[in-house]
Amino acid sequence: MGSFSLIHWIILGLFLLLLFGGNRFSNMMKDVAKGMKSFKEGMSDEEEDKRKRYDEQRRAEPPRLPRDQDPIDVTPQRDEPAAAPPRDDEAR
C-alpha cells in the first residue's frame, strides 16, 4: 500500500504527457540531458586542473631523500678490477 504499482506509473506518465504535451516534454528531457553533460564536463575539467597544478608543484620542488639515507655513489671505481665472466665449462 506504500508504493506505486506499474499501473499507477503508467497513469502518471500519461497525465504528464497530456499536461506538458509530447514536444514540450521531449524538450525538457533534452535540457536535462544537456545539463547533466555540462555538469560532467565541469567535473572533469576541475579534476584536470587539480592534476596539472599537482604536476607543476612536483616539478618545481627538488626530489627529497629520506633523512636517514645518504645519496648513493654511482660513479665507477677504477681501482677494482672487473670480474671476468665465467667460462663455459665453469658455468655448468
N, C-alpha and C positions, 0 to 999 in steps of 0.2 A: 504494500500500500504506500510505501515511502518513495518509490521511484517511478519514473515514466516507463511505460511499455512501448513497444515498437509502434503500435497504432497511434499513441499519443504524439510521438516524434513526427510521424507522417502528417498528422493533422496540423501540428505546429508549423511544419515546413510549408505545407500548402497555404496556411494562413499568412505566413511571412511572404511567400511568393505573391499572393494576391495583394497584400498590403503594399509591398515595395515594387512589384512588377518584375518581370524577368530581366529586363535590361538594367534596371537600377540595381537590383541585387547582384547581377554579374559585375557591374562596375564597382560596387562596394567590395566584392571579393578580390577584384584586381588591385584595388587600392590597398587592401590588407596585405596582399602578397608583395606589393612594391615596398610597403613599409617594413615588412619582415626582411626583405632582401637588403634594403638600405641599412637596417639595424645590424645585420650580419657583416656587411662590408665595413661599417664603422667599427665594429668589434675587432675585425681582423686588422684594420688599419692601426688601431690602438696597440694591438699586440706587436705589430711590425715596428712601430715607433719605439716601443719599450725594448725590443730586441736590438734595434740599431743603437740606441743610447747605451745599452749594456755592452755591446761590442766595441763602441768607441771608448768607453771607460776602460775596458780591459786592455785595449791597445795603448792607451795613454799611460797607464801605470806599469812600472817595470815588474818583471816576474819576481816573486818573493820566495826565498828559501826558508825552510824551517829553521828556527833559531838554534837548534842543537846540531845542525849539519854545516859543514864547510863545503865550499864548491869542490867538485871532483876535478882533479887534474887529468886532462885527457891528452896532454902532449906526449908524443912518443919518447921513450927513453933510449938514448943512443948507446949507453954503456952496457946494456944487456944484449947478449947475442940472441938472435931469433932462433926459436926451436925448429929443428929440422923436421920435416914431415916424415911420418913413419914409412918404412919401406914396405913393399907389398908382402914380403914373406913375414914381416914382423906384425903386420896388422891382423893377420889371420890367426 
